[in-house]
Amino acid sequence: MKWISGLAGGLLLVLVLASILRTLVVPRGLYSSLVIRWWRGLRLLLRLTAPGGRYDSIDRAQTWLAPLMLVGMLASWLGGALLGFGLLLHALSSLTWTQSVREAGSSLFTLGFASGDRLHLSVVDFLAAATGPVVIALQIAYLPTLYAAYNRRELEVTLLQSRAGEPAWGPEILARQWLVDTETALPELYRSWERLASDIGESHSTYPVLLAFRSPRPYRSWIVGLVSVMDAAALQLSLTPGSAPPEARLVLRAGFTALRDIARSLRFEYDADPAPDTPIQLSFAEFEAAVSMVRAAGFPAERTARQAWPHFHGWRVNYEAIAYELCRRGDAVPALWTGTRDFATTPVPPARPVDRRPADGEAALPPATP
């Protein structure tokens, strides 16, 4: 049975090393089964702690998902290494199973209290002693990368709040710009989100744990924000093809390319080249109501809702399915036009601030100071 123990220990160590390299070292969107399993298990467990299943409760519970995933990943790697080195020591010596695990732990965590003068085991002890600090150091170096990407993402999500409301919605972006005469700022918004979409596509496919990091405010979400900007761009292109800025096309392309990169890293199926008339979940009635809303805000539409619908449909078919799946898996705020969730909810419209501009006439003077 000794050779079985040694073979199992060596195989386990190879699996641990491969998981560490795929998750922390290789700069490519490789699938990490460890990350996905921790994500699924902890997400379901945290859902049980949300009384009533309301979104506010789920959001508070899921705030702990990303930190627990990071701790769980580190525990899995160190636990796997401890078990693997313990099996190797047991196979190469007359130590009992308890003594083997004790010596492996002593070396792995560089404590040195259980190692002895046994030359044929020293190599295993030295490897274990190098593994523990390396794994912990890689995890520590991993955190600044994660939080830097998180901060870049959340900065743009926060800036979007004044343009799209909370939660964000594409038609609301267009309506607000024409209500307050800031429509000339739309190209800059599209440029910012084109760059952010590319950043998200690279960082969130390379480090999938970032998908579990939630925004500081419950009604903000990176995926909802990205969908809203893409919807605004698609809506503007379909309603005003003659005057829509070219940045609208660029942000759409960057957006659905980023979503496909993430979907590929998570290994869920999607249509890489959908036909423009492929069915989507958003209905024409919802689209028509949104067009009426933006036109009432002063948006200068060149097409009617019925004329614009095939063009909008042709854009949205490229990203709707992936976006809806990410919203569902991430328990994102149930904003308009973002699909269903795994909990009972109704779509939440963005809250628009009250127009508090002064009435016509001379503005009141401030009170005189003595």
C-alpha positions, 0 to 999 in steps of 0.5 A: 500500500505504500506505493499507492500512498506515494502515487496519491500524494504526488498526484495531489501535489501536481493538482495543487501546483496546477491550480495555483499556476492557473489561478495566480500565475498564468496571465490568461483566462484559464478555467479554474475549477477550484474558484468555480466550486468555491463560488457555487458552494459559498453562494448557495450557503450565503443565500441560506443566511438571507432571510426572506430572500429579498434582494437587500438581504441577499446583497448583504449576504453575498458581500462576504462571497469574495473574501470567503472565496479568497480564504477558501482558496488559500485553505484548499491549496495549503490543505492539499499540500499538507495532505500530499506531502503527508502521503509522500512521507508516509510512503517513503518511511516507517512513520505512521499516518499521524506522524507523517502529517505532523512532520509535513505540517511542521515543514510546510509552515516552516516550524521545524519541530517535527523533522528529524535526521533522516536524509531520505526524507529531507528532500520532501521536508525541504520541498514542503518548507518551500511550498508553504511560504511560496503559496502564501506569498503568491496569495498576498501578491495576488490581492493588490492586483485584485483590488487595483482592478476592482478600484478601476472598475468601481470608479467608472461604476460610481461615475455612471450613477449621475448619468444613469441613476441607481440601478443603471438603465440604458434608456435613462442614460439618454433621457438624462443627457437630453433633460439636462443638455449634456448630450455632448458628453456621451462620446466621452462616456462611451470612450471611458466604458470602451476602455473599462470593458476591455480592462474588465474582459482581461482582468475578470477572465484572468481572475474570475474571483473578481466577478464575486466582488460587489460594489460598495452600494447595493444598487450599483453593479459593474455588469448592470452598468456595462449593460446599461451603457451598451443599451444606450449606445445600441439605442442611440445607433438604432434611433439616430443612425445619422448623428450617433457618435462613432464611439457608440459602435466601439463601446458595443464591440468592446463590451460584447467582446469582454463578455465573451472572454469572461464566458469563455473563462467560465466555460458556459455556452454562448453563440459566438456569431448570432444572426441579427434576427435570433430571438432575444428576451427583451420584448418590443413592448418594453423597447417601445415604452423606452423609446417613448420615454427618451423622446419625451425627454427631448431625444431627437429620434430619426426613426420610429420605435418600429423602424429602430427595433430590428437594428437595436435587436441586431445589436443586443443579440450579441450580448444579452444572453451572456449579460443575463447569465452573469447578472443571474450568477452574480445576484446583481441588482434586478435592474430593468433590462437585465433578465431574471434572478434566482430569487423572487424579485421585480425589476427596479427602475432607476430613481430620477432626482426631482427637478429643483431648478428655480422658478422663472424670474429674479433669484432670491438674494441670500439673507444679509449678514449683520 
